[in-house]
Amino acid sequence: MSTATPPRPGPDPASPSLAIPATSAAVDPALPGTRRTSPAVDWRIRFAVLALIWGFSFLLIKVGTHGFAPFQVTFGRLFFGTAVLAVAMAVKRDRLPRGLRTWGHLAVAAFFLNALPFSLFAYSELTIPSTLAGICNATSPLWGMALSLVALSEDRPTRRRVAGLGLGFLGVLTVLGAWQGFSGLDVTGTAMALLASLSYPIGWIYVRRTLAGDSSSHLSLTGAQLFLATLQLALVTPLFTTMPTSFPAGPLLAVLVLGALGTGLAILLQYGVVAEVGPTTGQMVTYFIPVIATAAGVTLLGEQLSWNTPVGALIVLAGAALTQSRPRKRPAPRP
């Protein structure tokens, strides 16, 4: 699949991969010798599985930190995710990108899209519930909207998008209980989760400016990106942690699932869904993630919810949806 089309910095905050190219065709029917093949599993089922995987990721991070340091959780997540993509590349006989320039840009993308946000979320969940981390994750489209207005000249502000931006941050204040002076809120952990959400659009914009015309496949670029992020954590983790003295089964299994499913398989599912139905529909998974993360945290971890958390989350999602909406084009007048 060609990546000549500039990738869109879509609102998918959970995705650790490069931005998906703006195309809705898995195979170009206009090219000779190509034909469209129907996937064995309907895209709606894959969409639901993707939402479940990413929604449960915050619970898995919380469980993983019960047995390992946050950097160790992140390293394990990246290691197992990279292994899944390596297998996928071997099956497809896809090659790694070439050129020092491409690898240099991928190293920056790996930091902002993987190493930094994954680590910040892991550290934040030491002191905040997984439900709050999942809701903070939903603010990523809002940060992306604000940054794109400054960094991307083609993204023009409209009344609808500015209104969505304001509504979304009003929802953030509702989640945090601003009228109560943020009482009972761990400021450090919440700030880390919000910074993690901010890191994604920074990475997307960087990728859009530097790697939009790269001829390598999406799978190749993403596999290389995760590999570089794993190397970054392999260098950092020993500086801040010591080797674990035990490997408890629950946290170890959580990290394994978080990497293999929540990072590796999820990337492949996301790419397949977007390639089949287009980025607009594919990005809708964003709005299911905090709902699933909240339900998982409350039912399985016994985390407590006050009324302002779900209400604020709905306001955040409504604002994020507005920032991503586009006005309908009026049909041309009939002669």
C-alpha contacts under 8 A as a table, 3 or more apart, distances in Angstrom:
res1	aa1	res2	aa2	distance
1	M	26	A	7.43
1	M	27	V	7.49
1	M	217	S	6.14
1	M	218	H	7.45
2	S	5	T	7.44
2	S	215	S	6.78
2	S	216	S	7.70
2	S	217	S	6.50
3	T	6	P	7.03
3	T	7	P	7.53
3	T	21	P	6.27
3	T	212	A	6.93
3	T	213	G	6.45
3	T	214	D	6.41
3	T	215	S	6.00
3	T	216	S	7.01
3	T	217	S	6.47
3	T	218	H	6.88
4	A	212	A	6.54
4	A	213	G	4.78
4	A	214	D	6.57
4	A	215	S	6.53
5	T	21	P	6.16
5	T	22	A	6.63
5	T	23	T	7.90
5	T	212	A	6.69
5	T	213	G	6.86
6	P	21	P	6.20
6	P	22	A	7.08
6	P	208	R	6.36
6	P	212	A	4.37
6	P	213	G	6.48
7	P	19	A	5.46
7	P	20	I	5.46
7	P	21	P	4.01
7	P	22	A	5.81
7	P	207	V	7.87
7	P	208	R	5.83
7	P	212	A	5.80
8	R	19	A	5.83
8	R	20	I	6.24
8	R	21	P	6.06
8	R	22	A	6.01
8	R	204	W	7.79
8	R	208	R	6.93
9	P	19	A	5.63
9	P	20	I	7.78
9	P	144	G	7.68
9	P	201	P	6.79
9	P	204	W	4.98
9	P	205	I	6.28
9	P	208	R	7.05
10	G	19	A	6.67
10	G	20	I	7.58
10	G	141	P	7.67
10	G	204	W	7.93
10	G	279	P	7.64
10	G	283	Q	6.77
11	P	140	S	6.74
11	P	141	P	4.61
11	P	144	G	7.25
11	P	283	Q	6.39
11	P	286	T	6.93
11	P	324	Q	7.57
12	D	15	S	5.81
12	D	140	S	7.68
12	D	141	P	7.27
12	D	283	Q	5.75
12	D	285	V	7.41
12	D	286	T	5.32
13	P	16	P	7.96
13	P	137	N	6.35
13	P	138	A	6.81
13	P	140	S	5.51
13	P	141	P	7.09
13	P	197	S	6.72
13	P	200	Y	6.30
13	P	201	P	7.98
13	P	286	T	6.88
14	A	54	W	6.57
14	A	137	N	7.31
14	A	286	T	7.46
15	S	18	L	7.95
15	S	263	T	7.86
15	S	266	A	7.95
15	S	267	I	6.96
16	P	113	L	5.57
16	P	114	N	5.54
16	P	263	T	6.81
16	P	267	I	7.42
17	S	113	L	7.02
17	S	114	N	7.90
17	S	222	T	5.57
17	S	225	Q	7.65
17	S	226	L	7.81
17	S	267	I	6.49
18	L	109	A	7.78
18	L	113	L	7.82
18	L	204	W	7.11
18	L	207	V	7.22
18	L	218	H	7.61
18	L	221	L	7.47
18	L	222	T	5.98
19	A	204	W	6.15
19	A	207	V	7.45
19	A	208	R	7.80
20	I	218	H	7.80
20	I	271	Y	6.98
20	I	274	V	7.38
20	I	279	P	7.22
21	P	279	P	7.94
22	A	278	G	7.24
22	A	279	P	6.22
23	T	274	V	7.76
23	T	275	A	6.44
23	T	278	G	5.91
23	T	279	P	7.02
24	S	274	V	6.55
24	S	275	A	5.05
24	S	276	E	5.63
24	S	277	V	5.48
24	S	278	G	3.86
24	S	279	P	6.90
25	A	28	D	6.15
25	A	275	A	5.56
25	A	276	E	5.78
25	A	277	V	7.54
25	A	278	G	7.36
26	A	36	R	7.18
26	A	272	G	7.88
26	A	275	A	4.90
26	A	276	E	5.55
27	V	34	T	6.79
27	V	35	R	6.54
27	V	36	R	5.51
28	D	31	L	5.75
28	D	34	T	6.86
28	D	35	R	7.50
28	D	36	R	7.60
29	P	32	P	7.57
29	P	34	T	6.12
29	P	35	R	5.89
29	P	36	R	6.76
30	A	34	T	7.89
31	L	34	T	5.92
39	P	42	D	6.67
39	P	43	W	7.88
41	V	45	I	6.88
41	V	46	R	7.05
42	D	45	I	5.57
42	D	46	R	6.67
43	W	46	R	4.99
43	W	47	F	5.92
43	W	273	V	5.91
43	W	276	E	7.57
43	W	277	V	7.90
44	R	47	F	4.90
44	R	48	A	6.20
45	I	48	A	5.13
45	I	49	V	6.22
46	R	49	V	5.02
46	R	50	L	6.06
46	R	269	L	6.50
46	R	273	V	7.15
47	F	50	L	5.11
47	F	51	A	6.29
47	F	269	L	7.63
47	F	270	Q	7.69
47	F	273	V	6.75
47	F	282	G	7.60
47	F	285	V	7.05
48	A	51	A	5.13
48	A	52	L	6.23
49	V	52	L	5.09
49	V	53	I	6.11
50	L	53	I	5.13
50	L	54	W	6.22
50	L	266	A	5.93
50	L	269	L	6.52
50	L	270	Q	6.99
50	L	285	V	7.51
51	A	54	W	5.39
51	A	55	G	5.81
51	A	285	V	5.66
51	A	286	T	7.74
51	A	288	F	6.13
51	A	289	I	5.83
51	A	292	I	7.70
52	L	55	G	5.00
52	L	56	F	6.05
52	L	289	I	7.37
52	L	292	I	6.67
53	I	56	F	5.39
53	I	57	S	6.28
53	I	261	L	6.83
53	I	262	G	5.57
53	I	266	A	7.05
54	W	57	S	5.01
54	W	58	F	7.70
54	W	262	G	5.87
54	W	266	A	7.53
54	W	289	I	6.21
55	G	58	F	6.70
55	G	134	G	7.54
55	G	288	F	7.40
55	G	289	I	4.41
55	G	290	P	6.42
55	G	291	V	7.45
55	G	292	I	4.81
55	G	293	A	4.53
55	G	296	A	7.88
56	F	59	L	5.30
56	F	60	L	6.37
56	F	292	I	6.79
56	F	293	A	5.61
56	F	296	A	6.55
57	S	60	L	5.02
57	S	61	I	6.19
57	S	258	L	6.12
57	S	262	G	6.11
57	S	293	A	7.62
58	F	61	I	5.05
58	F	62	K	6.33
58	F	130	S	5.36
58	F	131	T	7.53
58	F	133	A	6.97
58	F	134	G	6.30
58	F	293	A	6.38
59	L	62	K	5.13
59	L	63	V	6.30
59	L	130	S	5.79
59	L	293	A	7.01
59	L	296	A	6.79
59	L	297	G	6.19
59	L	301	L	7.85
60	L	63	V	5.07
60	L	64	G	5.97
60	L	254	A	5.14
60	L	255	V	6.85
60	L	257	V	7.83
60	L	258	L	6.24
61	I	64	G	5.02
61	I	65	T	6.26
61	I	73	V	7.27
61	I	121	F	7.95
61	I	122	A	6.08
61	I	125	E	7.41
61	I	130	S	7.98
61	I	254	A	7.27
61	I	255	V	7.24
61	I	258	L	7.41
62	K	65	T	5.36
62	K	66	H	6.78
62	K	122	A	7.36
62	K	125	E	5.90
62	K	126	L	7.36
62	K	130	S	6.40
63	V	66	H	5.32
63	V	67	G	7.52
63	V	250	G	7.28
63	V	251	P	5.44
63	V	254	A	6.36
64	G	67	G	5.81
64	G	68	F	6.13
64	G	73	V	6.13
64	G	250	G	7.62
64	G	251	P	4.15
64	G	252	L	6.64
64	G	254	A	5.57
64	G	255	V	5.70
65	T	68	F	4.99
65	T	69	A	5.87
65	T	70	P	5.93
65	T	73	V	6.70
65	T	122	A	7.10
65	T	125	E	7.82
65	T	126	L	7.01
65	T	251	P	7.04
66	H	251	P	6.41
67	G	247	F	7.24
67	G	248	P	6.32
67	G	251	P	5.37
67	G	252	L	7.56
68	F	72	Q	6.02
68	F	73	V	6.24
68	F	244	P	7.13
68	F	251	P	7.25
69	A	72	Q	5.18
69	A	73	V	6.34
69	A	241	T	6.95
70	P	73	V	5.05
70	P	74	T	6.28
70	P	119	S	6.39
70	P	122	A	4.97
70	P	123	Y	5.44
71	F	74	T	5.07
71	F	75	F	6.07
71	F	119	S	6.00
71	F	122	A	7.48
71	F	233	L	7.19
71	F	236	V	7.96
71	F	237	T	5.58
71	F	240	F	7.95
71	F	241	T	7.56
72	Q	75	F	5.02
72	Q	76	G	6.08
72	Q	237	T	6.51
72	Q	241	T	7.82
73	V	76	G	5.25
73	V	77	R	6.11
73	V	122	A	7.15
73	V	255	V	6.12
74	T	77	R	5.01
74	T	78	L	6.20
74	T	115	A	7.43
74	T	118	F	5.94
74	T	119	S	5.73
74	T	122	A	7.08
74	T	233	L	7.46
75	F	78	L	5.22
75	F	79	F	5.98
75	F	230	T	6.18
75	F	233	L	5.53
75	F	234	A	6.73
75	F	237	T	7.56
76	G	79	F	5.01
76	G	80	F	6.14
76	G	255	V	6.08
76	G	256	L	6.98
76	G	259	G	6.69
77	R	80	F	5.58
77	R	81	G	6.04
77	R	255	V	5.78
77	R	256	L	6.69
77	R	258	L	5.75
77	R	259	G	3.80
77	R	260	A	7.39
77	R	263	T	7.12
78	L	81	G	5.00
78	L	82	T	5.90
78	L	226	L	6.51
78	L	227	F	7.74
78	L	229	A	7.03
78	L	230	T	5.40
78	L	259	G	5.91
78	L	263	T	7.33
79	F	82	T	5.25
79	F	83	A	6.30
79	F	227	F	7.78
79	F	230	T	5.89
79	F	259	G	6.96
80	F	83	A	5.00
80	F	84	V	6.46
80	F	256	L	6.44
80	F	259	G	4.71
80	F	260	A	5.10
80	F	264	G	7.30
81	G	84	V	5.29
81	G	85	L	6.53
81	G	226	L	7.47
81	G	259	G	4.45
81	G	260	A	4.82
81	G	261	L	7.41
81	G	262	G	7.79
81	G	263	T	5.03
81	G	264	G	4.03
81	G	265	L	7.57
82	T	85	L	5.17
82	T	86	A	6.03
82	T	223	G	6.41
82	T	226	L	5.65
82	T	227	F	5.87
82	T	230	T	7.71
82	T	264	G	6.46
83	A	86	A	5.00
83	A	87	V	6.34
83	A	260	A	7.66
83	A	264	G	7.61
84	V	87	V	5.25
84	V	88	A	6.35
84	V	260	A	6.13
84	V	264	G	5.19
84	V	265	L	6.86
85	L	88	A	4.88
85	L	89	M	6.06
85	L	219	L	7.65
85	L	223	G	5.65
85	L	264	G	5.83
85	L	265	L	7.83
86	A	89	M	5.11
86	A	90	A	6.16
86	A	223	G	6.68
87	V	90	A	5.05
87	V	91	V	6.20
88	A	91	V	5.15
88	A	92	K	6.22
89	M	92	K	5.12
89	M	93	R	5.62
89	M	94	D	4.92
89	M	95	R	7.20
89	M	219	L	7.07
89	M	220	S	7.11
89	M	223	G	7.85
90	A	93	R	4.79
90	A	94	D	6.42
91	V	94	D	7.85
94	D	217	S	7.93
94	D	219	L	7.75
94	D	220	S	6.44
95	R	220	S	6.27
96	L	216	S	7.86
96	L	220	S	5.26
96	L	221	L	7.14
96	L	223	G	7.70
96	L	224	A	6.49
97	P	102	T	7.12
97	P	103	W	7.43
97	P	216	S	5.82
97	P	220	S	6.31
97	P	221	L	6.44
97	P	224	A	7.35
98	R	102	T	6.88
98	R	103	W	7.49
99	G	102	T	5.48
99	G	103	W	6.51
100	L	103	W	5.09
100	L	104	G	5.97
101	R	104	G	5.09
101	R	105	H	6.33
102	T	105	H	5.25
102	T	106	L	6.10
102	T	211	L	7.28
102	T	214	D	7.84
103	W	106	L	4.89
103	W	107	A	6.12
103	W	224	A	7.89
104	G	107	A	5.16
104	G	108	V	6.71
105	H	108	V	5.26
105	H	109	A	6.28
105	H	207	V	7.59
105	H	210	T	6.85
105	H	211	L	7.33
106	L	109	A	4.86
106	L	110	A	5.91
106	L	221	L	7.59
106	L	224	A	7.30
106	L	225	Q	5.43
106	L	228	L	7.55
107	A	110	A	5.02
107	A	111	F	6.37
107	A	225	Q	6.60
107	A	228	L	5.89
107	A	229	A	7.18
108	V	111	F	5.20
108	V	112	F	6.49
108	V	203	G	7.76
109	A	112	F	5.34
109	A	113	L	5.69
109	A	114	N	7.73
109	A	203	G	5.44
109	A	204	W	7.79
109	A	206	Y	7.13
109	A	207	V	6.54
109	A	225	Q	6.94
110	A	113	L	5.34
110	A	114	N	5.22
110	A	115	A	6.26
110	A	225	Q	5.14
110	A	226	L	6.37
110	A	228	L	6.24
110	A	229	A	4.92
111	F	114	N	5.61
111	F	115	A	4.77
111	F	116	L	5.54
111	F	229	A	6.21
111	F	232	Q	7.76
112	F	115	A	6.56
112	F	116	L	5.56
112	F	117	P	6.73
112	F	199	S	5.41
112	F	200	Y	6.22
112	F	202	I	6.81
112	F	203	G	4.96
113	L	116	L	6.94
113	L	117	P	6.49
113	L	199	S	6.61
113	L	200	Y	5.22
113	L	203	G	5.46
113	L	204	W	7.64
114	N	117	P	5.78
114	N	118	F	5.68
114	N	226	L	7.28
114	N	229	A	6.23
115	A	118	F	5.58
115	A	119	S	6.09
115	A	229	A	5.45
115	A	230	T	7.63
115	A	232	Q	7.10
115	A	233	L	6.70
116	L	119	S	5.32
116	L	120	L	6.12
116	L	196	A	6.92
116	L	199	S	7.27
117	P	120	L	5.03
117	P	121	F	6.08
117	P	195	L	7.52
117	P	196	A	4.13
117	P	197	S	6.92
117	P	199	S	6.14
117	P	200	Y	7.23
118	F	121	F	5.33
118	F	122	A	6.26
118	F	196	A	7.28
119	S	122	A	5.08
119	S	123	Y	6.19
120	L	123	Y	5.15
120	L	124	S	5.95
120	L	192	M	5.43
120	L	193	A	6.24
120	L	195	L	7.47
120	L	196	A	5.65
121	F	124	S	5.00
121	F	125	E	6.24
121	F	133	A	7.02
121	F	192	M	6.71
121	F	193	A	5.36
121	F	196	A	6.36
122	A	125	E	5.46
122	A	126	L	7.05
123	Y	126	L	5.52
123	Y	127	T	7.84
123	Y	189	G	7.14
123	Y	192	M	7.44
124	S	127	T	5.93
124	S	128	I	6.13
124	S	133	A	7.44
124	S	188	T	7.48
124	S	189	G	4.11
124	S	190	T	6.49
124	S	191	A	7.96
124	S	192	M	5.55
124	S	193	A	5.80
125	E	128	I	4.93
125	E	129	P	6.10
125	E	130	S	6.16
125	E	133	A	6.97
125	E	189	G	6.83
126	L	189	G	7.45
127	T	186	D	6.65
127	T	189	G	5.71
128	I	132	L	6.66
128	I	133	A	7.11
128	I	186	D	6.57
128	I	189	G	5.88
128	I	190	T	6.84
129	P	132	L	5.43
129	P	133	A	6.56
129	P	297	G	7.54
129	P	303	E	6.64
130	S	133	A	4.99
130	S	134	G	6.16
130	S	293	A	7.09
130	S	294	T	7.47
130	S	297	G	5.99
131	T	134	G	5.16
131	T	135	I	6.36
131	T	290	P	7.37
131	T	293	A	5.65
131	T	294	T	4.48
131	T	295	A	7.90
131	T	296	A	7.93
131	T	297	G	5.58
131	T	298	V	7.59
131	T	303	E	7.62
132	L	135	I	5.08
132	L	136	C	6.11
132	L	190	T	7.83
132	L	294	T	7.72
132	L	309	T	7.85
133	A	136	C	5.08
133	A	137	N	6.18
133	A	190	T	7.43
133	A	193	A	5.85
134	G	137	N	5.03
134	G	138	A	6.71
134	G	289	I	7.12
134	G	290	P	4.97
134	G	293	A	5.64
134	G	294	T	7.05
135	I	138	A	5.18
135	I	139	T	7.24
135	I	290	P	5.14
135	I	293	A	7.96
135	I	294	T	7.86
135	I	313	A	6.15
136	C	139	T	5.51
136	C	140	S	7.78
136	C	172	V	7.85
136	C	190	T	7.76
136	C	193	A	5.98
136	C	194	L	5.60
136	C	197	S	6.84
137	N	140	S	5.91
137	N	193	A	6.99
137	N	194	L	7.01
137	N	196	A	7.56
137	N	197	S	5.23
137	N	290	P	7.56
138	A	141	P	6.96
138	A	197	S	7.56
138	A	286	T	7.10
138	A	287	Y	7.41
138	A	289	I	7.71
138	A	290	P	6.55
138	A	316	V	7.19
138	A	317	L	6.97
138	A	320	A	7.95
139	T	142	L	5.26
139	T	143	W	6.52
139	T	168	G	7.44
139	T	172	V	7.76
139	T	194	L	7.49
139	T	197	S	6.42
139	T	198	L	7.98
139	T	316	V	6.78
139	T	320	A	7.31
140	S	143	W	5.15
140	S	144	G	6.07
140	S	197	S	4.72
140	S	198	L	5.85
140	S	200	Y	6.85
140	S	201	P	6.81
141	P	144	G	4.84
141	P	145	M	6.02
141	P	201	P	7.54
141	P	320	A	5.75
141	P	323	T	7.53
141	P	324	Q	7.83
142	L	145	M	5.08
142	L	146	A	6.30
142	L	165	L	5.84
142	L	168	G	6.69
142	L	169	F	7.68
142	L	319	G	7.66
142	L	320	A	5.81
142	L	323	T	7.10
143	W	146	A	5.17
143	W	147	L	6.12
143	W	197	S	7.59
143	W	198	L	5.70
143	W	201	P	6.72
144	G	147	L	5.17
144	G	148	S	5.88
144	G	198	L	7.42
144	G	200	Y	7.92
144	G	201	P	4.74
144	G	202	I	7.43
145	M	148	S	5.25
145	M	149	L	6.39
145	M	161	R	7.97
145	M	165	L	7.28
145	M	323	T	6.51
146	A	149	L	5.56
146	A	150	V	7.04
146	A	165	L	7.45
147	L	150	V	5.31
147	L	151	A	5.97
147	L	152	L	7.92
147	L	201	P	7.49
147	L	202	I	7.64
148	S	151	A	4.97
148	S	152	L	4.91
148	S	153	S	7.76
148	S	155	D	6.33
148	S	205	I	7.37
149	L	152	L	5.94
149	L	153	S	6.95
149	L	155	D	5.77
149	L	156	R	6.46
149	L	157	P	6.53
150	V	153	S	7.19
151	A	205	I	7.58
152	L	155	D	5.69
152	L	205	I	7.82
153	S	156	R	6.96
157	P	161	R	6.41
157	P	162	V	6.54
158	T	161	R	5.28
158	T	162	V	6.12
159	R	162	V	5.23
159	R	163	A	5.94
160	R	163	A	5.11
160	R	164	G	6.15
160	R	322	L	6.31
160	R	323	T	6.97
160	R	325	S	7.88
161	R	164	G	4.94
161	R	165	L	6.19
161	R	322	L	5.68
161	R	323	T	4.17
161	R	324	Q	7.12
161	R	325	S	7.33
162	V	165	L	4.99
162	V	166	G	6.33
162	V	323	T	7.02
163	A	166	G	5.18
163	A	167	L	6.06
163	A	319	G	7.50
163	A	322	L	7.46
163	A	323	T	7.77
164	G	167	L	5.00
164	G	168	G	5.92
164	G	318	A	7.28
164	G	319	G	4.02
164	G	320	A	6.18
164	G	321	A	7.25
164	G	322	L	4.64
164	G	323	T	5.00
165	L	168	G	5.18
165	L	169	F	6.43
165	L	319	G	5.88
165	L	320	A	7.00
165	L	322	L	7.72
165	L	323	T	6.18
166	G	169	F	5.43
166	G	170	L	6.21
166	G	319	G	7.29
167	L	170	L	5.03
167	L	171	G	6.32
167	L	315	I	6.70
167	L	316	V	6.93
167	L	318	A	7.54
167	L	319	G	4.95
168	G	171	G	5.04
168	G	172	V	6.48
168	G	315	I	6.07
168	G	316	V	4.21
168	G	317	L	6.98
168	G	318	A	6.93
168	G	319	G	4.11
168	G	320	A	6.08
169	F	172	V	4.79
169	F	173	L	6.35
169	F	316	V	6.78
169	F	319	G	7.84
170	L	173	L	5.17
170	L	174	T	6.29
170	L	312	G	7.87
170	L	315	I	7.42
170	L	316	V	7.48
171	G	174	T	4.89
171	G	175	V	6.21
171	G	311	V	7.79
171	G	312	G	4.39
171	G	313	A	6.33
171	G	314	L	7.44
171	G	315	I	4.70
171	G	316	V	4.68
171	G	319	G	7.95
172	V	175	V	5.11
172	V	176	L	6.25
172	V	312	G	6.23
172	V	313	A	7.40
172	V	316	V	6.34
173	L	176	L	5.10
173	L	177	G	6.03
173	L	178	A	5.34
173	L	312	G	7.51
174	T	177	G	5.10
174	T	178	A	6.39
174	T	308	N	5.89
174	T	309	T	7.14
174	T	311	V	7.48
174	T	312	G	4.79
175	V	308	N	5.46
175	V	309	T	4.56
175	V	310	P	7.46
175	V	311	V	7.38
175	V	312	G	4.60
175	V	313	A	6.55
176	L	182	F	6.00
176	L	185	L	7.26
176	L	308	N	7.91
176	L	309	T	7.53
177	G	180	Q	5.55
177	G	181	G	6.92
177	G	182	F	5.34
177	G	183	S	7.57
177	G	308	N	6.88
178	A	181	G	5.17
178	A	182	F	5.21
179	W	182	F	7.30
180	Q	183	S	5.91
182	F	185	L	5.58
185	L	190	T	7.74
186	D	189	G	5.62
186	D	190	T	6.17
187	V	190	T	5.23
187	V	191	A	5.94
188	T	191	A	5.15
188	T	192	M	6.23
189	G	192	M	5.15
189	G	193	A	6.41
190	T	193	A	5.14
190	T	194	L	6.26
191	A	194	L	5.09
191	A	195	L	6.04
192	M	195	L	5.04
192	M	196	A	6.12
193	A	196	A	5.06
193	A	197	S	6.41
194	L	197	S	5.06
194	L	198	L	6.27
195	L	198	L	4.88
195	L	199	S	6.15
196	A	199	S	5.10
196	A	200	Y	6.99
197	S	200	Y	5.76
197	S	201	P	7.72
198	L	201	P	6.04
198	L	202	I	6.71
199	S	202	I	5.21
199	S	203	G	6.31
200	Y	203	G	5.17
200	Y	204	W	6.23
201	P	204	W	4.77
201	P	205	I	6.03
202	I	205	I	5.37
202	I	206	Y	6.26
203	G	206	Y	5.08
203	G	207	V	6.14
204	W	207	V	5.12
204	W	208	R	6.11
205	I	208	R	5.02
205	I	209	R	6.24
206	Y	209	R	5.23
206	Y	210	T	6.16
207	V	210	T	5.21
207	V	211	L	5.23
207	V	212	A	6.73
208	R	211	L	5.98
208	R	212	A	5.21
209	R	212	A	6.46
210	T	213	G	7.85
211	L	214	D	5.34
216	S	220	S	6.31
216	S	221	L	6.51
217	S	220	S	5.14
217	S	221	L	6.29
218	H	221	L	5.21
218	H	222	T	6.08
219	L	222	T	5.19
219	L	223	G	5.92
220	S	223	G	5.20
220	S	224	A	6.19
221	L	224	A	5.24
221	L	225	Q	6.06
222	T	225	Q	4.89
222	T	226	L	6.18
223	G	226	L	5.32
223	G	227	F	6.18
224	A	227	F	5.00
224	A	228	L	6.22
225	Q	228	L	5.23
225	Q	229	A	6.25
226	L	229	A	4.96
226	L	230	T	6.12
227	F	230	T	5.10
227	F	231	L	6.37
228	L	231	L	5.01
228	L	232	Q	6.25
229	A	232	Q	5.01
229	A	233	L	6.35
230	T	233	L	5.21
230	T	234	A	6.05
231	L	234	A	4.89
231	L	235	L	6.34
232	Q	235	L	5.32
232	Q	236	V	6.32
233	L	236	V	4.98
233	L	237	T	5.60
234	A	237	T	5.68
234	A	238	P	7.22
235	L	238	P	6.61
235	L	239	L	7.48
236	V	239	L	5.48
236	V	240	F	6.90
237	T	240	F	5.57
237	T	241	T	5.85
238	P	241	T	5.31
238	P	242	T	6.27
238	P	243	M	7.71
244	P	247	F	6.94
247	F	251	P	7.76
247	F	252	L	6.35
248	P	251	P	5.95
248	P	252	L	6.06
249	A	252	L	5.16
249	A	253	L	5.93
250	G	253	L	5.28
250	G	254	A	6.19
251	P	254	A	4.92
251	P	255	V	6.23
252	L	255	V	5.25
252	L	256	L	6.23
253	L	256	L	5.01
253	L	257	V	6.13
254	A	257	V	5.25
254	A	258	L	5.92
255	V	258	L	4.91
255	V	259	G	6.13
256	L	259	G	5.32
256	L	260	A	5.98
257	V	260	A	5.22
257	V	261	L	5.35
257	V	262	G	6.64
258	L	261	L	5.70
258	L	262	G	4.56
258	L	263	T	6.48
259	G	262	G	5.48
259	G	263	T	4.95
259	G	264	G	6.23
260	A	263	T	5.96
260	A	264	G	5.03
260	A	265	L	6.17
261	L	264	G	5.58
261	L	265	L	4.70
261	L	266	A	5.87
262	G	265	L	6.56
262	G	266	A	5.44
263	T	266	A	5.41
263	T	267	I	6.15
264	G	267	I	5.51
264	G	268	L	6.79
265	L	268	L	5.18
265	L	269	L	6.20
266	A	269	L	5.01
266	A	270	Q	5.97
267	I	270	Q	5.13
267	I	271	Y	6.12
268	L	271	Y	5.25
268	L	272	G	6.19
269	L	272	G	5.17
269	L	273	V	6.15
270	Q	273	V	5.24
270	Q	274	V	6.11
270	Q	282	G	7.19
271	Y	274	V	5.28
271	Y	275	A	5.98
272	G	275	A	5.14
272	G	276	E	6.19
273	V	276	E	5.19
273	V	277	V	6.06
273	V	278	G	7.40
273	V	282	G	6.00
274	V	277	V	5.44
274	V	278	G	4.61
274	V	279	P	5.00
274	V	281	T	7.34
274	V	282	G	4.90
274	V	283	Q	7.82
275	A	278	G	5.71
275	A	279	P	7.55
277	V	281	T	6.35
277	V	282	G	6.79
278	G	281	T	5.90
278	G	282	G	6.13
279	P	282	G	4.84
279	P	283	Q	5.75
280	T	283	Q	5.45
280	T	284	M	6.88
281	T	284	M	5.40
282	G	285	V	6.30
283	Q	286	T	5.89
284	M	287	Y	5.84
284	M	288	F	7.55
285	V	288	F	5.46
285	V	289	I	6.70
286	T	289	I	5.61
286	T	290	P	7.96
287	Y	290	P	6.80
287	Y	291	V	7.56
287	Y	317	L	6.25
288	F	291	V	5.36
288	F	292	I	6.29
289	I	292	I	5.31
289	I	293	A	6.02
290	P	293	A	4.90
290	P	294	T	5.92
290	P	313	A	7.63
291	V	294	T	5.26
291	V	295	A	6.24
292	I	295	A	5.09
292	I	296	A	6.02
293	A	296	A	5.19
293	A	297	G	6.09
294	T	297	G	5.19
294	T	298	V	6.15
295	A	298	V	5.34
295	A	299	T	6.01
296	A	299	T	5.40
296	A	300	L	5.54
296	A	301	L	7.21
297	G	300	L	5.64
297	G	301	L	5.01
297	G	302	G	6.44
297	G	303	E	5.65
298	V	301	L	5.76
298	V	302	G	4.76
298	V	303	E	4.63
298	V	304	Q	6.43
298	V	305	L	7.55
299	T	302	G	5.64
299	T	303	E	7.62
305	L	309	T	6.44
305	L	310	P	7.80
306	S	309	T	5.78
306	S	310	P	7.80
307	W	310	P	6.27
307	W	311	V	6.50
308	N	311	V	5.09
308	N	312	G	5.60
309	T	312	G	5.26
309	T	313	A	6.08
310	P	313	A	4.92
310	P	314	L	6.25
311	V	314	L	5.29
311	V	315	I	6.48
312	G	315	I	5.05
312	G	316	V	6.17
313	A	316	V	5.01
313	A	317	L	6.22
314	L	317	L	5.13
314	L	318	A	6.14
315	I	318	A	5.05
315	I	319	G	6.15
316	V	319	G	5.16
316	V	320	A	6.10
317	L	320	A	4.98
317	L	321	A	6.06
318	A	321	A	5.14
318	A	322	L	6.34
319	G	322	L	5.12
319	G	323	T	6.35
320	A	323	T	5.17
320	A	324	Q	6.49
321	A	324	Q	5.30
321	A	325	S	6.20
322	L	325	S	5.11
